[in-house]
């Protein structure tokens, strides 16, 4: 028996052929199918067998029928395709007659059956692909046409029928050049086809190109064509995919016309117009925009539209635009442009979003209208209103002050309007004429009042006459005196009130001048007293000048005396010190008592000599005759020298001198005099420090001046005496109580020399604590 089987995905073999028909027994097929699946899985792991095919021989289980013979099966497999065997051949019978040739024959037959199966499969796949391609071409919304190497149409889909207005059956087999191409493009197309057929050169027909085509009604249409050359069974075919550009061109034309109209409108519009992208960068500006913003189109394109805004308005506009955008509204506001002249330019800005295809803003349109005149008019109106309000407030304030002044005036005041009615009268006026309260007179005629008060005067008729004449003349009258019946003398003043040349009323004032003579006499007496006092002051000033001159002469004499005494004392003191040194050098030797006496003489002579030197130096400084030998002075080096010279005296008291000086520029100064300044400060610090307490000298600078501090810890200086320590012969009270030796001249010398160098010195101290003397010296190259 023989079987040809094909394994399925479900595992059950499909019988391709059987001999005899009984070989299709289900039990037999199941046994053979199991062997096929087992051996196919094993062979897939052996690449050599999978590549050339293989065969196996296996015994079959008895069928269960009485007297059945034992059978075997010879299975032959073709080479695997994609990891699977396309078929299996099975030979069932007595294995005694099977040999190697039988195995080879079975494998060859299996390969032949597999080849047939592959051929059938390829035809099926090809048919399926062809059906799919036809369906895609037929259903494509894009016009598709194809031509063979003779430029005859071989494919024409429904979209092409609609595009060209021709039926498929009418164009199949006809020449492309005769049917759908304009006459001007025929030669170029034929040449391109010939070039491609000859050497494969596609020329300009690469990618998507724009070309003209003829419709059935003879009209031309533009389309984007994507040509695709194909080789089918060795023959060249040309396939073309078309995209109708009619609507696109119509839209582009409409867009261009719209853009042209917009640009024309923008040029003619009296407002500044700008188009921006979503980031606010200008893509178009009209001439009016450039005039308003003071920029050129080249400067504006690509820049932010906010570039032209006044810096003071940018933040406000950004906030207003965010609020408008949140509510989907347009922005309308007044703003200032960046100043380009003497006056500010105000514009009314309207900004709207331009929606894109997706509904979101694709850009913005901004329009600026010049409202500078309106703004200036509004500002002027506001200024005038403010001025009017201020004037009204000022007038009200002046009126209130005037009313208050009139009410509080010592002299009597009465004012009336042009109709002769009293508008205001004060208490002094009523008291002068015994009229009662002022409120009762306001609004009454002035003539009635005159009749009431005429009896106050010694000559009532003369009062009425003179008052009437004054009012009729309407000329100011000042100091008109009238005698009263009781002996008083009244002085009357009159002023007519005019506003813009129009008569508005009268203003009267009355004052009692009975005591004017007495006041005049008192004024004359006061004037005489002032003249006498002035003479006394001049005399005192003269005496003071003479006294100052005497004091100046005495001071000069004192200075001269000190200088003379100092000079005269230096010579004997120098001799005393010199002879003391000679006595110490006596070769016969001195007793201990003599040595002690000489020490006392020498110490006191040196103190006296130092005192005389300080006095002499101060007198020279005051006289302005001391010269400074100016030269570059290195401050750190100077302080080191001062510390070295003062170390022996400090060491006797167990005091260590610490120097910390910053490196810095030298100053112009007198090395010797500055050495004397810091030597005095250091000796004072050592003298007033406690035992074993260090003295610190620090020096720093800021490039303009040096700051030198001498610091010690000791008895300190009382706070109320700090301001006097630089005066001559002044010593702190606690120093005198502690019996610390000193003359009170050292700090005077320090201050004088420091100020000669253009510097200053100051002191800071705490009683029983730290004392710091600071010296500031200017840096001059």
Secondary structure as the mmCIF struct_conf table of DSSP 4:
data_model
#
loop_
_struct_conf.conf_type_id
_struct_conf.id
_struct_conf.beg_label_comp_id
_struct_conf.beg_label_asym_id
_struct_conf.beg_label_seq_id
_struct_conf.end_label_comp_id
_struct_conf.end_label_asym_id
_struct_conf.end_label_seq_id
STRN STRN1 UNK A 2 UNK A 6
TURN_TY1_P TURN_TY1_P1 UNK A 9 UNK A 10
BEND BEND1 UNK A 11 UNK A 11
HELX_LH_PP_P HELX_LH_PP_P1 UNK A 12 UNK A 13
STRN STRN2 UNK A 14 UNK A 19
BEND BEND2 UNK A 20 UNK A 20
HELX_RH_3T_P HELX_RH_3T_P1 UNK A 21 UNK A 24
HELX_RH_AL_P HELX_RH_AL_P1 UNK A 26 UNK A 43
TURN_TY1_P TURN_TY1_P2 UNK A 44 UNK A 45
HELX_RH_AL_P HELX_RH_AL_P2 UNK A 47 UNK A 52
STRN STRN3 UNK A 54 UNK A 59
HELX_LH_PP_P HELX_LH_PP_P2 UNK A 60 UNK A 62
BEND BEND3 UNK A 64 UNK A 64
TURN_TY1_P TURN_TY1_P3 UNK A 66 UNK A 67
HELX_LH_PP_P HELX_LH_PP_P3 UNK A 68 UNK A 70
STRN STRN4 UNK A 72 UNK A 77
HELX_LH_PP_P HELX_LH_PP_P4 UNK A 78 UNK A 80
STRN STRN5 UNK A 81 UNK A 81
TURN_TY1_P TURN_TY1_P4 UNK A 82 UNK A 83
STRN STRN6 UNK A 84 UNK A 84
BEND BEND4 UNK A 86 UNK A 86
STRN STRN7 UNK A 88 UNK A 93
HELX_RH_3T_P HELX_RH_3T_P2 UNK A 95 UNK A 97
HELX_RH_AL_P HELX_RH_AL_P3 UNK A 100 UNK A 139
BEND BEND5 UNK A 141 UNK A 142
STRN STRN8 UNK A 143 UNK A 148
TURN_TY1_P TURN_TY1_P5 UNK A 149 UNK A 150
STRN STRN9 UNK A 152 UNK A 152
STRN STRN10 UNK A 153 UNK A 156
HELX_RH_AL_P HELX_RH_AL_P4 UNK A 158 UNK A 164
TURN_TY1_P TURN_TY1_P6 UNK A 165 UNK A 165
HELX_RH_AL_P HELX_RH_AL_P5 UNK A 168 UNK A 171
TURN_TY1_P TURN_TY1_P7 UNK A 172 UNK A 173
BEND BEND6 UNK A 174 UNK A 174
STRN STRN11 UNK A 175 UNK A 175
HELX_RH_AL_P HELX_RH_AL_P6 UNK A 176 UNK A 179
TURN_TY1_P TURN_TY1_P8 UNK A 180 UNK A 180
BEND BEND7 UNK A 181 UNK A 181
HELX_RH_AL_P HELX_RH_AL_P7 UNK A 183 UNK A 199
TURN_TY1_P TURN_TY1_P9 UNK A 203 UNK A 204
BEND BEND8 UNK A 206 UNK A 207
STRN STRN12 UNK A 208 UNK A 214
TURN_TY1_P TURN_TY1_P10 UNK A 216 UNK A 217
BEND BEND9 UNK A 218 UNK A 218
STRN STRN13 UNK A 220 UNK A 232
TURN_TY1_P TURN_TY1_P11 UNK A 233 UNK A 234
STRN STRN14 UNK A 235 UNK A 244
HELX_RH_AL_P HELX_RH_AL_P8 UNK A 246 UNK A 268
BEND BEND10 UNK A 270 UNK A 271
STRN STRN15 UNK A 272 UNK A 276
TURN_TY1_P TURN_TY1_P12 UNK A 278 UNK A 279
STRN STRN16 UNK A 281 UNK A 281
STRN STRN17 UNK A 282 UNK A 285
HELX_RH_AL_P HELX_RH_AL_P9 UNK A 287 UNK A 293
TURN_TY1_P TURN_TY1_P13 UNK A 294 UNK A 294
HELX_RH_AL_P HELX_RH_AL_P10 UNK A 297 UNK A 300
TURN_TY1_P TURN_TY1_P14 UNK A 301 UNK A 302
BEND BEND11 UNK A 303 UNK A 303
STRN STRN18 UNK A 304 UNK A 304
HELX_RH_3T_P HELX_RH_3T_P3 UNK A 305 UNK A 308
STRN STRN19 UNK A 309 UNK A 309
HELX_RH_AL_P HELX_RH_AL_P11 UNK A 311 UNK A 326
TURN_TY1_P TURN_TY1_P15 UNK A 327 UNK A 328
STRN STRN20 UNK A 331 UNK A 336
STRN STRN21 UNK A 337 UNK A 337
HELX_LH_PP_P HELX_LH_PP_P5 UNK A 338 UNK A 339
BEND BEND12 UNK A 341 UNK A 343
STRN STRN22 UNK A 346 UNK A 355
TURN_TY1_P TURN_TY1_P16 UNK A 357 UNK A 358
BEND BEND13 UNK A 359 UNK A 360
STRN STRN23 UNK A 361 UNK A 370
HELX_RH_AL_P HELX_RH_AL_P12 UNK A 372 UNK A 408
BEND BEND14 UNK A 410 UNK A 411
STRN STRN24 UNK A 412 UNK A 417
TURN_TY1_P TURN_TY1_P17 UNK A 418 UNK A 419
BEND BEND15 UNK A 420 UNK A 420
STRN STRN25 UNK A 421 UNK A 421
STRN STRN26 UNK A 422 UNK A 425
HELX_RH_AL_P HELX_RH_AL_P13 UNK A 427 UNK A 433
TURN_TY1_P TURN_TY1_P18 UNK A 434 UNK A 434
HELX_RH_3T_P HELX_RH_3T_P4 UNK A 438 UNK A 440
TURN_TY1_P TURN_TY1_P19 UNK A 441 UNK A 443
BEND BEND16 UNK A 444 UNK A 444
STRN STRN27 UNK A 445 UNK A 445
HELX_RH_AL_P HELX_RH_AL_P14 UNK A 446 UNK A 453
HELX_RH_3T_P HELX_RH_3T_P5 UNK A 454 UNK A 456
STRN STRN28 UNK A 457 UNK A 457
BEND BEND17 UNK A 458 UNK A 459
HELX_RH_AL_P HELX_RH_AL_P15 UNK A 460 UNK A 473
TURN_TY1_P TURN_TY1_P20 UNK A 474 UNK A 474
STRN STRN29 UNK A 477 UNK A 483
STRN STRN30 UNK A 484 UNK A 484
TURN_TY1_P TURN_TY1_P21 UNK A 485 UNK A 486
BEND BEND18 UNK A 487 UNK A 487
STRN STRN31 UNK A 489 UNK A 499
TURN_TY1_P TURN_TY1_P22 UNK A 500 UNK A 501
STRN STRN32 UNK A 502 UNK A 512
TURN_TY1_P TURN_TY1_P23 UNK A 514 UNK A 515
HELX_RH_AL_P HELX_RH_AL_P16 UNK A 516 UNK A 584
TURN_TY1_P TURN_TY1_P24 UNK A 585 UNK A 585
TURN_TY1_P TURN_TY1_P25 UNK A 587 UNK A 588
HELX_RH_AL_P HELX_RH_AL_P17 UNK A 592 UNK A 623
TURN_TY1_P TURN_TY1_P26 UNK A 624 UNK A 624
STRN STRN33 UNK A 630 UNK A 633
HELX_RH_AL_P HELX_RH_AL_P18 UNK A 635 UNK A 652
TURN_TY1_P TURN_TY1_P27 UNK A 653 UNK A 654
STRN STRN34 UNK A 657 UNK A 661
STRN STRN35 UNK A 667 UNK A 670
HELX_RH_AL_P HELX_RH_AL_P19 UNK A 671 UNK A 688
STRN STRN36 UNK A 689 UNK A 689
HELX_LH_PP_P HELX_LH_PP_P6 UNK A 690 UNK A 690
TURN_TY1_P TURN_TY1_P28 UNK A 691 UNK A 692
STRN STRN37 UNK A 695 UNK A 701
BEND BEND19 UNK A 703 UNK A 704
STRN STRN38 UNK A 705 UNK A 713
STRN STRN39 UNK A 714 UNK A 714
BEND BEND20 UNK A 715 UNK A 715
HELX_RH_3T_P HELX_RH_3T_P6 UNK A 719 UNK A 724
TURN_TY1_P TURN_TY1_P29 UNK A 725 UNK A 726
BEND BEND21 UNK A 727 UNK A 727
TURN_TY1_P TURN_TY1_P30 UNK A 728 UNK A 729
HELX_RH_AL_P HELX_RH_AL_P20 UNK A 733 UNK A 737
TURN_TY1_P TURN_TY1_P31 UNK A 738 UNK A 739
BEND BEND22 UNK A 744 UNK A 744
HELX_RH_AL_P HELX_RH_AL_P21 UNK A 746 UNK A 756
TURN_TY1_P TURN_TY1_P32 UNK A 757 UNK A 758
STRN STRN40 UNK A 760 UNK A 765
TURN_TY1_P TURN_TY1_P33 UNK A 767 UNK A 768
BEND BEND23 UNK A 769 UNK A 769
STRN STRN41 UNK A 770 UNK A 778
#
